[in-house]
Structures are given as structure tokens and as C-alpha cells.
Amino acid sequence: MSQKNGMITLIGAGLTGPLLALELVKRGFQVEIYERRADMRRVHMSAGRSINLALSARGIHALKQAGLWDDMQKIVIPMKGRMMHSAASEITFQPYGRNESEVINSISRADLNIALMNAAEERGVKVHLQMRCTGIDLSRNILQLRDEETGEKHSAAAGVVIGCDGSASEIRGEMLKRSRFNFSQQYLDYGYKELTIPAVCGGRHALETNALHIWPRGNYMLIALPNVDGTFACILFLPSGGRDSFEQLSTRAAVLEFFQSRFPDAVPLMPDLADNFFANPVGSMVTIRCSPWHFEGKALLLGDAAHAIVPFFGQGINCGFEDCTVLLELLDRHGADWNKVFSGFERARKENTDAIADLAIENFVEMRDRVGDARFLFRKKVELALQEKYPQRFVPKYAMVTFLRVPYATALKRGQVQDRMLTELCEHIDRVEDLDWKKAERLVYSELSPLELP
Ligand SMILES: Cc1cc2nc3c(=O)[nH]c(=O)nc-3n(C[C@H](O)[C@H](O)[C@H](O)COP(=O)(O)OP(=O)(O)OC[C@H]3O[C@@H](n4cnc5c(N)ncnc54)[C@H](O)[C@@H]3O)c2cc1C
């Protein structure tokens, strides 16, 4: 048994797998996917898989290229900004962008997954469900598989293998056994738990629909993203241990008391809070870096399998879909010269995925702590004023990452320069009118070249 000619075998029908698969079929390849889960279109999802994702420019671009975005309009809700809920139940709105087109889009992970699986199958991708890959012989591309329903084990010849199997990738695990494979994983000392705000009568949303709601509380936070069925998918991010942690919330009374005192305006909206809390597991968050992502033109890692990041910039899947865009561009340029395509892919992506990993960790502090701070909000106003005056040069970091497809590494570097500039310009002022525009102009022209857009 040896590698199947002309076939591409993907491991994982999560989010990147089906999108990549259908684009590969479009290019004339035969594509199959092995997925360990049961069919989510028929089986009720297990607790812990109902989070919502924020889709933005990079993800949307890839979905448009695949011809899927227009149809997805009915399952997304645009979020125009952050709605901050203070401990005193005061509400402040902070727009994400300059206008109504600069929004991020809330979508249920399950709805997105189902739409992608349907589209992949319609275009001829063969999806083997409940087939867990338990290993791979990388030199011959032979997969070890376990049927999750019967427990039966068998081997199968694979084509070129692309590991789209997420942050705990089996394919990466096999690469790790070989020499000269670099790998690091860093867990946050935080966990997350999914909760729900049900729809109110008539299926309406209990809070403003077109916003991402945040209850920032210093070193922890609650967030809520709208769903098309009138519910909100909430995520509570808390330290794993110590003060105000998951460890301490071990009884219904403790949970209710915690929410009542920390998120008082959210409690009346969550009638099943305690049941919900104990029904859902605590998830963990990890940053994974590794290299090389490919093996002898026979296997490649893509998406979270290559570079899992923490979720605080809402970029995990946007980055994974951008991986697909870049890989397909290289394939269109070089044809099926897999060595060239895979090494070019890693060269193009690694610096950028490392950058978004750093940006995502940095954004955790911003979301849970700084968004409620008056100085932070003032800096945001100055940022927008600078962008308005120098739109080619001063583009806020958030906009570069979210609304544009500026390489992440560029966004990180320019963001650091702009942060220093803002600190200098905002130091002694409290009103945008008092900005020293001469100094601003000098700084902008000396430190920021015009931004090149892909
Ligand atoms: C709490 C949270 C919030 C997030 N919010 C956002 C957000 O707002 N915006 C955003 O862009 N991203 C967000 N993300 C990140 C996003 O979910 C991931 O980046 C994205 O799902 C990665 O896609 P993927 O295809 O690489 O992996 P996955 O979507 O994880 O898919 C991997 C698939 O492989 C299957 N699989 C795994 N192992 C095997 C095996 N051995 N054999 C066969 N099949 C296997 C799995 O069952 C799964 O279906 C968030 C993540 C979390 C945890």
C-alpha cells in the first residue's frame, strides 16, 4: 500500500477542512476528509461546541472566493461595536470602525460548520465521518484510523495529507516524533465556559442585537455574541484558580452570588444560569507554535493544527481561512509541486501567524480590562482622528487586523509604532481638540510609510 496518486486527504472537517476541500475540488483534485465526529447535521452537538465566532475581512475574503459568502448572509449578524456593561450596570458603546461597513460578523460555529460541510459534499468531497485518525506513517502516507462507532481499527492509503485537525492535531503529533521538529505550547492560566442568554418573547434579542456585549472586570470578563435565533452565545473567561476563579465556583450558590455581584444586569437575562454553568465544561486556551509545518511534500499542517491562538482578537478562523487563500494562490502558481507549495506556504505564513498569536494575547488585556477605562477610550478617539487625517498612513491596529488583509506581522509592527505615538500625543491632553497636530504630522510622516494593501 502506498500514497494514493492524484488524491488529497484532509484530516478534520472542522472549519478549514471543508473550505479547503471544496476549493481543491474546484481545481480538479479528488479530495476526501476523515473526521472523528459524528455528523453534526444529524446528531445533537455535545456541550462545549456552541460558541459563536466573529468573522471579519480575511475570513470573508476566503468565503467570497469560494462563492459561499452571499448565502451566509442569512446566518450572520453584523456587530457594529462593543457594548460595555459596567459593574454599576451602565452601558457604553464603542464602535469598531469608522462607519457601518466596518463591522465584525457573529456566526454560530455549528451553522458555519454545517454550511461548509454541505457545500463541500455538494461539490464532490467525500467526507468519512466518525473516522478518527490515530496515526500516520509519514514516509508512505498510510493512515491509521479508528471507526468511532464500532471501535474497529484499520489502515488506509492516503493522498497528499493536509492536517486540518485543530489544536490537538494527530498529524502534528506524528511530525513531533521526528527529529528537528520545533514545538511549543503555552496554556493561559484561564478557562472559558459557554453560557446562553435566551431569546425574549417573539424571538427577539434580550440586548442590543448588533453589538458584541462585554462585561470587562479587570482580570476576567463575560462576553455575549448575538445569534440569528434571538439568543446570545456568551463566554465567561475566568482564571483557573485563585481569587474569582472557576475553582471557586463549585456550587450553585457560589455561581449565583458571583454573577449577582459581578454582572448584575446579566443575571435577569439568564434564567437557567446555574444549570447552564454546570452542564458545560471549562475549556482551555492555548498558543501553539511549531515548525516545519510540512514533511517532504507529503504532508502539511494548516489552521489551528499549525498555529493555535487564544481567541481574544477573534482571528483564529479568519487566520485559518487566510491560510487556505494563501495555499491556493501558491497551488495556482506552482501546480501540484507540493514541496514548493508547502515550503512557500510556511514561508509566507509563519511570521504572520506568530504575529497574530502575540496580538491575540495582547488583546486579552485590552478586552477584559482596558475597554472600560476612560483614558483608553480617549486614545481610541485620537486614533480615529489621526486615521481621518492620514488615512493612508495611520490605520488603527484593530482595523488593520480586522477590516483589512494587511499581513499580521505588518499590523503588529505598525501597531507598536502607533501605540508609542499615541502615548506621546495623548500624554498631557484630555480632548481631541487639544491635539498637537504639528507634532502629530511630524511623527506620522517620519515613522509611518503609506500602508500597502494586498
Ligand atoms: C472560545 C473560542 C472562541 C473563538 N472565537 C473566535 C472568533 O471569534 N473568531 C475566530 O476567527 N476564531 C475564533 N476561535 C478560533 C476558531 O474556533 C479556530 O481557530 C478554528 O476553529 C480553527 O479551525 P480548524 O479547522 O483549524 O480547526 P477546528 O475547527 O478545531 O477543526 C478541527 C477538526 O478536526 C477534527 N479532528 C481532530 N482530531 C482528529 C483526528 N485525530 N481524526 C479526525 N478528525 C479529527 C475535529 O473533530 C474538528 O472537526 C475561537 C476559539 C475558541 C476556543
The ligand as an SDF file (V2000), in Angstrom:
LIG
                    3D

 53 58  0  0  0  0  0  0  0  0999 V2000
  -13.7830   30.1610   22.9020 C   0  0  0  0  0  0  0  0  0  0  0  0
  -13.3080   30.3560   21.4850 C   0  0  0  0  0  0  0  0  0  0  0  0
  -13.7320   31.4580   20.7740 C   0  0  0  0  0  0  0  0  0  0  0  0
  -13.2700   31.6670   19.4830 C   0  0  0  0  0  0  0  0  0  0  0  0
  -13.6810   32.7840   18.8090 N   0  0  0  0  0  0  0  0  0  0  0  0
  -13.2300   33.0050   17.5620 C   0  0  0  0  0  0  0  0  0  0  0  0
  -13.6640   34.1530   16.8230 C   0  0  0  0  0  0  0  0  0  0  0  0
  -14.4570   34.9710   17.3000 O   0  0  0  0  0  0  0  0  0  0  0  0
  -13.1820   34.3410   15.5690 N   0  0  0  0  0  0  0  0  0  0  0  0
  -12.3050   33.4680   15.0010 C   0  0  0  0  0  0  0  0  0  0  0  0
  -11.8680   33.7140   13.8580 O   0  0  0  0  0  0  0  0  0  0  0  0
  -11.8850   32.3700   15.6610 N   0  0  0  0  0  0  0  0  0  0  0  0
  -12.3240   32.1150   16.9220 C   0  0  0  0  0  0  0  0  0  0  0  0
  -11.9340   30.9960   17.5860 N   0  0  0  0  0  0  0  0  0  0  0  0
  -10.9360   30.0990   16.9550 C   0  0  0  0  0  0  0  0  0  0  0  0
  -11.5330   29.1360   15.9480 C   0  0  0  0  0  0  0  0  0  0  0  0
  -12.5630   28.3910   16.5460 O   0  0  0  0  0  0  0  0  0  0  0  0
  -10.4380   28.2010   15.4530 C   0  0  0  0  0  0  0  0  0  0  0  0
   -9.3160   28.9490   15.0510 O   0  0  0  0  0  0  0  0  0  0  0  0
  -10.9330   27.3780   14.2640 C   0  0  0  0  0  0  0  0  0  0  0  0
  -11.9970   26.5440   14.6450 O   0  0  0  0  0  0  0  0  0  0  0  0
   -9.7830   26.5470   13.6970 C   0  0  0  0  0  0  0  0  0  0  0  0
  -10.2310   25.8320   12.5930 O   0  0  0  0  0  0  0  0  0  0  0  0
   -9.5300   24.4890   12.1970 P   0  0  0  0  0  0  0  0  0  0  0  0
  -10.2560   23.9710   11.0160 O   0  0  0  0  0  0  0  0  0  0  0  0
   -8.0670   24.6780   12.1210 O   0  0  0  0  0  0  0  0  0  0  0  0
   -9.7720   23.5290   13.4590 O   0  0  0  0  0  0  0  0  0  0  0  0
  -11.1530   23.0460   14.0920 P   0  0  0  0  0  0  0  0  0  0  0  0
  -12.2600   23.9560   13.7200 O   0  0  0  0  0  0  0  0  0  0  0  0
  -10.8660   22.8020   15.5310 O   0  0  0  0  0  0  0  0  0  0  0  0
  -11.4270   21.6620   13.3620 O   0  0  0  0  0  0  0  0  0  0  0  0
  -10.6400   20.5110   13.5860 C   0  0  0  0  0  0  0  0  0  0  0  0
  -11.4780   19.3080   13.1730 C   0  0  0  0  0  0  0  0  0  0  0  0
  -10.6460   18.1560   13.1840 O   0  0  0  0  0  0  0  0  0  0  0  0
  -11.3300   17.0890   13.8080 C   0  0  0  0  0  0  0  0  0  0  0  0
  -10.3010   16.2020   14.3260 N   0  0  0  0  0  0  0  0  0  0  0  0
   -9.4250   16.4790   15.3350 C   0  0  0  0  0  0  0  0  0  0  0  0
   -8.5890   15.4300   15.5330 N   0  0  0  0  0  0  0  0  0  0  0  0
   -8.9480   14.4920   14.6140 C   0  0  0  0  0  0  0  0  0  0  0  0
   -8.4490   13.2020   14.3290 C   0  0  0  0  0  0  0  0  0  0  0  0
   -7.4380   12.6800   15.0070 N   0  0  0  0  0  0  0  0  0  0  0  0
   -9.0430   12.4930   13.3250 N   0  0  0  0  0  0  0  0  0  0  0  0
  -10.0790   13.0190   12.6020 C   0  0  0  0  0  0  0  0  0  0  0  0
  -10.5870   14.2350   12.8640 N   0  0  0  0  0  0  0  0  0  0  0  0
  -10.0260   14.9880   13.8430 C   0  0  0  0  0  0  0  0  0  0  0  0
  -12.1680   17.7690   14.8810 C   0  0  0  0  0  0  0  0  0  0  0  0
  -13.2550   16.9720   15.2960 O   0  0  0  0  0  0  0  0  0  0  0  0
  -12.6220   19.0290   14.1440 C   0  0  0  0  0  0  0  0  0  0  0  0
  -13.8110   18.8200   13.4370 O   0  0  0  0  0  0  0  0  0  0  0  0
  -12.3840   30.7390   18.8800 C   0  0  0  0  0  0  0  0  0  0  0  0
  -11.9830   29.6190   19.5860 C   0  0  0  0  0  0  0  0  0  0  0  0
  -12.4390   29.4110   20.8870 C   0  0  0  0  0  0  0  0  0  0  0  0
  -11.9860   28.2010   21.6380 C   0  0  0  0  0  0  0  0  0  0  0  0
  1  2  1  0
  2  3  1  0
  2 52  2  0
  3  4  2  0
  4  5  1  0
  4 50  1  0
  5  6  2  0
  6  7  1  0
  6 13  1  0
  7  8  2  0
  7  9  1  0
  9 10  1  0
 10 11  2  0
 10 12  1  0
 12 13  2  0
 13 14  1  0
 14 15  1  0
 14 50  1  0
 15 16  1  0
 16 17  1  0
 16 18  1  0
 18 19  1  0
 18 20  1  0
 20 21  1  0
 20 22  1  0
 22 23  1  0
 23 24  1  0
 24 25  2  0
 24 26  1  0
 24 27  1  0
 27 28  1  0
 28 29  2  0
 28 30  1  0
 28 31  1  0
 31 32  1  0
 32 33  1  0
 33 34  1  0
 33 48  1  0
 34 35  1  0
 35 36  1  0
 35 46  1  0
 36 37  1  0
 36 45  1  0
 37 38  2  0
 38 39  1  0
 39 40  1  0
 39 45  2  0
 40 41  1  0
 40 42  2  0
 42 43  1  0
 43 44  2  0
 44 45  1  0
 46 47  1  0
 46 48  1  0
 48 49  1  0
 50 51  2  0
 51 52  1  0
 52 53  1  0
M  END
$$$$
